[in-house]
Amino acid sequence: MAVTGVTEDQYRDLLKRGGSLTFVIEAQDIASDNAFENYEVIKPDLHSGFELPPTSIIHEPEDAAQILLLGDSWTRVIAAVYRNGGKIIYKKLTNGHFEACCTIPPVVSKEIKVVHTDGRALGTEVPPAFVDFGAGQHYSYKGTTYVIRAISGSTTQGPAIVVLADSP
């Protein structure tokens, strides 16, 4: 899997503020067998632009937490973009790779969902909770110390999911 064309800072900025960002990905990042290229609804727009929206399961906090923990980097990008109200338009390039233009509307303040790695919802917070924290850091939440496993979205403006694990 190769996802290129974007720096980590550009990606974080997209999640914090909204806007557009274009990645270059391999066809296998979209689907392992490339069969989608022959779908009748995609074929006419293969080079001009088409969307493959994900299943609605990404909007469930517990399922999104599992995607953040277990998904590959492109799957996490897809979840973050669509969870933030965005969309991804793919275009096949002449070299066989795909351009993936991710667009997220301007971010407004929303709540932060806090979930445990075992899928339990622990509660919600409002921005800017968790600001200046990252994966691997300890965080005291409602009287219990946890380790932050993943953060998706903007914890300064929302919407976001924070995944916590029991502290060793």
N, C-alpha and C positions, 0 to 999 in steps of 0.2 A: 504494500500500500504506500503510495506517495501522494501527499497533500502538500502542494507548494504554492508560492506566489504571495504569501501573506506572512507577516511577522506576528509573533505572539502579542506584542503591544497593539498592533492594528486590530487583531481579533478582540482583545479585551476592550478596546475603545468602541468597537462595533456593539458589543454587549452592553456597555455602559451608556452609550449615547444614541444608539440606533444609526441608521445610514446604510451604505452598501459597501460590500467588499467582495472581490473576485478571487476565488481559489482556482488552482489547476489540479485536477485529480485524474486518476486512472479509471478506466471503464469498470474495472473490477471493484472499485470503491462504491459504485452505484449498485451493481449486481454481479455476483461471481461468474455468471454464465453469459453475460452480455445479451441475453434474450430480449431485454427491454427495447433494444435498438430495432427490432422487427415488429413491435406492437403497432397495430394500425393507427392508434391514436397518437403515437410518438413519431413514427417514421417520417411523416411530412415535415415535422418541426425539428428533426434531429440536429440540423445545423443552424437553425434560426432561433431555437429556444423552446424548451418544454419544462414542465414542472412534474415532479413525482412526490406529492405530499406524503408524509409518513402516516402511519396509523394513529388514531386519536389516543392511543395508550400513552404517548409521550406527555400528555397533559395530566396524567395521574401522578401525584408526587412520589408515591412509593415506587412506581415503575420507572419514573424518570431518574430516581436515585440509583436504581440498578443499572440503567443505561450509563449514567455518569461513572459508576464504579467498574462496570464490566465491558462497556462498549469500546470499540476502537476509536481512534481520533476523529474520523469522519462521521461516525454515528453520533458522537458527542456534539459535533458541530451541528448536525441536522437537528438534534433534539433542542439544542440551545436556540437556534434560529427560530424554529417553529413554536417553541414555548414562549418566546418573546414576541409572538405575533407576526413573525416574518415569513418569508418564503425563499425558495432557492430555484433559480432558473438555470438549467443545464443547456450547454451547447457543445456539440461535438466539434473538435478542432481537426485540422487536416492531418496532424500527427497521431491521431487516434485517441489522444487524451480528451478530457472534457473541461470546459470552463464552467465553474459553478458560481453564479452571481448570487450572493446572499444579501437580502435586503430586510432590515428590521425597521419598523416605524420608530419615530422619536420616542425615547423611553420616558415614561412618567412614573411617579412614585407608586409602588404597590407593595404588598406584603411579601415577606420572605418566609417560605415554608421550611420548617426544620424537621428532618427525618433522620431516623437511625439506620445504620447499615442493614439491620434485620427487616427493614420495611416499615417499622412503626412510625406513625406521625408523632412527633414530640411537641409540636405547637407551631405558632407563627410569631414573627417579629415584624417590626416596621423598620424601614431604612432610617438611619445608616447602621443598624446592628451588623456585626461581623466585619465592618469596614476595617481595612488594614490587617486582616487575618487571611491566612492561606492554608492550603492542605498541609497536614502534618503538625500544625500548631495545636496546642492545648487551648481549650476554651471552656469557661465555666458557664453552664446554661442551666437556669432554674435550680441552682444549688449543687449540680453534679458536674464534675470535670470530665470533658470528652476530648477526643482528638478529632480535628476536622479532617474528613476524608476527601471531600470534594465540595466545590462551590460552583454553581452554574448561574449565570446571569449577573446582574449588577446588585451588589449589596448596598450601594449608595442610593440607587434609584429604583431597583426592583424591575421586573419580577425575578425572583431568585429561589434556588433550592440550596440548602446547606445540608450536607450529609455528615452526621456525627457518628463516631464509633466509641465504644467504651474505652476509657483510658486504662492502659496497663498498670 
